[in-house]
Amino acid sequence: MSHDVYFKRRQRVLQAMSEGIAIVHAAPEQRRSNDTFYPYRQDSYFYYLTGFNEPGASLILNAIDQTALLFCRDKHPEQEIWEGFRYGPEAAAEAFGFEYAYSSDDFDSVAHTCISNSPTLYALWGLYPEQDQTLMGLWQSVKEQSWHNVRAPKALMDLGVILDNMRLIKDPHEVNQLKQAAKISALGHLAAMRAAKPGLFEYQLEAELLHTFVQHGARSPAYESIVASGKNACVLHYVSNNAQLQEGELVMIDAGAEFGGYAGDISRTFPVNGRFNDAQRDVYEIVLAAQLAAIKSIKAKVSWQSVSDVALNILVQGLVDLKLLQGSVQSNIEQQTYRRFYMHGLGHWVGLDVHDVGGRHRGGKPILLKEGMCTTVEPGLYIPGDADIPEAFRNMGIRIEDNVLVTDSGCVVYTADVPKNISDIEDVMHG
């Protein structure tokens, strides 16, 4: 891919900073056990600004002279025999569009020089405590040289404020990556849906997901896959995935592929035996109606809170109709009695992180949706097995989730390849 995308992002950050310098570090490697490590996954902020996918790297953005400096590991032929290719500074500068790239060994000395007499130091404070300590040590060493007519930054600023606002609006490259992640995620869900039958174990459906993801170039899921049958679907982040699928139960799958660093995030709920019973159908149709109405209400200049309210009203009305809640819809919403069955929000941003950055509020007020925002829409109902619940509804968890891109006049659903109408689901499972 052209490095222009990352260059333009760095330029936007430099312009937004107006003065000072910013320092961003690559993610550290994560130990799995003894001398083995998890597959490396780059820090999302660092990748967003560089496209560089090696550990041990750093980025300095200097708004004073409008430069961007990349630091990375040196070439090391012997270690590359064991660990694989690494760019080295010279090749990295050319490949990723940097005028200057240095050895990681030079970071401390160059950073010290850049920090000196800079009015502001921007960083992603709190993300990696060890890296914070390094930065604070550099800042302190500059302060101690004040008698040499060197001044340390007076302000320590959160770079996340700038980057989160940028990442909230997806650029064309990100949109393409999200579409591909959604497409691969959908293929995985279809494979699991077709494979489901009584007697299998949840992890066997998980295997269908992961096999399909990897076959289509997504080497990793975007998050730990949830394959929750029966009462397990009432556990929102259930990941044990070790129960046997039983005749007459539902199974809820919440899973997505990561492609090019970007996440897919889909939830579907379907019957293990391929046919919804009457009670399952009744609850499922409530959740589906809430999701479809919420998606229909999404467009630029609408608040996320208003979209959430659309879904909530339908869910609560459904619970009242099923006599799982008593009283009026409004009184149940005001008293939040619905939270026994619906205890999470309607959705979250999705991008380089499956729960992407950006927040839903500014200054305590809900933000308005803008063209280019990408969100999940995932209402659900989770009915416990308590004695006061009619037996037909006990231990039933249903969630339906899609990935949606906001447009000026509405929205586009990226994950529509996975059926969610009851008749379509049953056709797939019996096809």
N, C-alpha and C positions, 0 to 999 in steps of 0.2 A: 504494500500500500504506500502511496505517496506520503512523504513526511510533512507535506504542507499542512495537513490537518493539525498536527501537533505544534508546528511552528506558529500557526495562527492562534491556537489556544494560548501559547506562551505569550504572544504579543498582546492578547486581550488582558492577561493577568498583569503584565508590565504596565499597561495603560491604566488599569484599575488601581494599582498600587500607588501610582503617581510619584512616590519617593521611597527610599529605603531598599532593602534587599529581602528576598524570600528564600528559604531553604526547605527543600522537600527531599525526603529519603526514600529509597526503595524499601520494600518489606524485608525484614530479616528472614532467614531460613528457619523452619520450624522442625525441631527434633521429634521424631516419632518414638524411637527407643534406641538406647545405646548409641551406636554410630550410624543409624539409619534416619532418614529425614522424609517428611511428607513431600509430595511433588510440589515444586515451587509455584507459588501464586503471587504475582506482583501486587504491590499496594495499588489500589484503584486510583488514588490521586496522582501518584507518580506515573502510572501508565497513561492516564488521561493527558498528561503534559508532555510525555516523551515517547510513548510506544515502546519503550525499552524494557525488556523482560528478564533481566539478569539481577541477581542479588548483589549486595555490596556496592550499590550505586547511589549517587546523590545528584541533586540539581540545585544550582544557585541562579536565581533571577535577580538581576541588578537593575532596578528602575532608574538609577542615576545615569547610567550610560546605555541603558536599554540592551543589555546583553544577557545571554543565557549560557551557563557553563554546565557541562555534563561531566561527572566523575564516575569512572567505572574501573573494574578490575583490569589489570594488565594482561596481555597475552601470556600464556604459560603452557608451552607445548607438552610438558610432562603431565601436568594436571588435566589438560584437555584430553589426554589418552584415557583417563579414568572418568572424567566428569562431562566431557563433551565440549563442543565449540564455545568459545567466548570471543566477543568482538575485539576487545582492547580499545583504547581511546581513539586511535586514528581511524579505524574502520567504523567505530560507533558514530563519530562526528559526521562522517560522510553518509552513513546509512540512515541516520535519524535527524539530519538537518541542523546540526550544531556548527557554528563557526569555531567554537572552542570546545575541546574535550581533554580531560586530564586523567591521570591515574588516581584511583581512590586514595592512594598513599599521600597525595598532595592536598587532600581536601582540607585538613585542619589549617594548614598554612595559608591557603588561598582564602578560605572562609574567614580566617582572622583578619586578613587584609581587607576583605570586602565589608566586614562588620565595622571596622574602624572608621569613625566619622560618618557612619550611616545613621540617619535620624531614627529609622524604624527597622525592626527585625520582625519579619513575618515568618510564621512556621505553623505546622499543624500540631499545636501543643496538645499533649495528652494521648496522642495516638500510639507512640512507642516510647515508654518511659526512659529506656536506656539512651535513646537518641536525644530526648529532651535534656538529659543530664550532660551529654556531650555539648549541645548547643549552649546550655547555661554556663558550662565551663569555659567555652570560647568567649561568651559575653563577659563573664567575670574577668577573664585574662585581659580583655581589652579595657575594661574599667580600671584595672590596676595599672594601666599604662597612661592614665590621664595626665600624669605629670610630664609625659613626653609630648604633650599637645595632641594627644589622641583621645577622641571621645567615643564612648560606647553609645549604642542606640538608647534613647530615652524611653521609647515605646516598644513594647513587645505585643504584637498584634496577631490575631488568629487568621491565618490564610484561608481557613475553611469558609469564612464568610464570603470571600470572593469566589472561591472554587465551587461551593455548593450552589450558589446562584447560577453559575455557568453550567454546571452539570444537570441542573434541573431542566434546562431546555436542550433537547437532543438535536445535534447537528445532523446533516444528511448521512455522514459516515456512520454515526451511532444508530440512526434509524435502520440502515441496511443491516447492521450487525444484530440489532434486536429482532428484526424480521427473521433472520436466519436462525437465531437461537429459538425463536418461537416455533418455526417450522420443524426443527429437529425435535423440540420438546413435544410437539403434537404427534409426531411419528412414534415417539416412545409411548405416549399415552394410548394411542391406537393399538400398538402391539400388546400392551398389558391388558387392555380391555378385551381384545380378541382371545387372549390366552386364559382369562379367568374362568375358573370352574370350581365347584366344591371339591375339597380334598387337597388342593394346592396350598402351599404356605405363602404368606405375604412376601417373603423374601424371593420367591420364585417370580412374582410379578415385578418386584424390584429388579431382578435380573433381566427381565424383558426390557425394562426402561433403560438400564445402563448399557446393555448390549446394543440397543438401537442408537443411543446417543453416540457411542464410540464409533459405530459403523458409519455414521454420517459426519464424522470429523469433530465431534464435541468430546474431548478426552475426559472431561470431568462434568459431573452434575453441578448446577449452580448452588446447590445446598443439599443437605442430607435429605434423601427422598423419604416421604411419608407414605406408607402403604398400610392403611388402617382399616381392618374389617370389624364388623359388629360394634361392640362397645368401645373398641379402641379408637374409633372415629370421633368419640367425644373427648379425646385427649388432643388438644389443638396441635401440639408439636410432637406427636408420637413418632418415634423412629426405631423402635425395637424390631418391628417388621418380622416377627417370628411366630405369629399365630397361624393356625390352620383355617382356611376359608370354609365357612359352614353354609350348608343349604339354607336358603331363606334370609341370609344376611346381606347387607350392603357392604361395599368396600369403597373407601374414599382414598384417592391417590392425589397427593400434592407433590409435584416433582417438576423439575425443569433442567434443561441443558445449559451449559455455559459455552458460548461460541465467541471466539475473538475477544474474550474478556467480559462479554455481555450476557446477561441472565435471561432465561425464559422461566416462567413461573405459572404453572397451570394446575388447577384442581378440578377433578371430575369425580362424581360419585355414581356408582352403578351396582346393580344386583349381581351377586356371585353367580347365580344360576341363569342370569340373562333376562329375567322377567321381574318387573316391579310388582309387589303386592299392593293392595288397596291403600294401606296405611303409608307405605313408603312413597307411593305415588302422590298422596295428599300432601305430605311434607315437602317432597321434592318440588312439586309444582309451585309451592309458596316461595321457596328459595329461588327457583328459576325466574318467577315473575318479578321478584325483587331485583334480581341481577339485570334482567332485560330492561326494566324501567330505569334503573340507575344508569346503565350504558346509554340509553336513549336521551337522558338528560344532560349528558356530558358535552360541553363545547366551551370554547374560549369565552372568558369574561363571566363564567359561572363559578360560584364558590364550591369547593369540595364539600363543605358542610351541607349545602343544599342538595348535592347529589346523595350524600349519606342519608339525609332525611327522607328522600324518596324511597330508598331501600328499606329504611327502618319502619316507616309507616306500613309498608306492605307486609313485612315480616310480622309486625305486631298484630295487624289485622288478621293474618293467617293464624297466629297463635290463639287469638280470641275466638275465631271461627271454629278451631279444633277443640275449644274449651280447655286449653292448656293454660290460658290466662283468663281471669275474670275481670269484668268491668269494661270501661271504654278504652279505645285505642289511646286517646290522649292521656288518660289517667295512668295507664301502664307506662307510657313514655315518660311522663313527668316523674313517676315513682321509680322508674328504671327496673321494674319487675321483670322485664324482658331479658335482663342480663343473666337470668338463670339459664336461658336457652341461646342467647346471642351476646357473647361477652367480648367481642373484639371489634375493631373498626372495619370499615368497608374495604379498605385497600391501602396500598403504599406505593411510593415511587419505585420504579424498576429501571435498572441501567447497568453500570459496571458492578454495582452491588445489588443483590436481589432485593434487599431493603435499602433502596438508594437514598442518597443524601438530598437535603433541600428543605425538609420540614413542611408542615401544612399551615403554619401561621407566621405572621410577621407583626411584631409589635402587639401580640396578643389577639390579633384579628385573623380570621381565615383568609388565606390568599386566594386570589381568583385564578382559575385555570387559564393557561396560555397555550397557544399553538406550539407543539413540540414537546410538551410534557408527556411522559409515559407512566401510566399507573396501572396497578391491578384493580380489578373490581371483583370482590370475593365475599359476598354475603354467605351466611351459613346458619344452620340451626342444629343444636346439640342437645338432645333430649336424654336426660339421665335415666337410670333404671330404678328410680325411687318408687316407693309403694303408692304414692298419690298420682302417679302417671298411668293412664290407661295402658294395659299390657301391650297392645299392638304398637305403641309408639316408643316403648322403653329401649334404651341403649341404641338410639339411632342418631348418627351424626352425618350431616349432609353439608357439603361446601361446593360451590361452583365458582371457579376463578378463571378470568381471562386477562390478557395484557392488552391495554388500550392506549392508543396515541391520540392526544387531543389535537383537533384541527380547528380552524376558524369557525366552521359551520357545524361541527359535530365531532365525530371521532372515528377511528379505524380500529377494528378488533383484529389483532395479529394472530390470535390463537383459535380462530374460528374453524380450523381444520378438524378439531376434535368435537364430535357431536355432543350436544347437551339436551336436546329434546328427547323425551322418553322414547318415542317411536324410533328415532334415529339410533339411539343407544342400543335398543333391543335388536334392531336390524343388524348393526355391526356385530353384536355378540352372537347372533344366530346366522350370520352370513357365510 
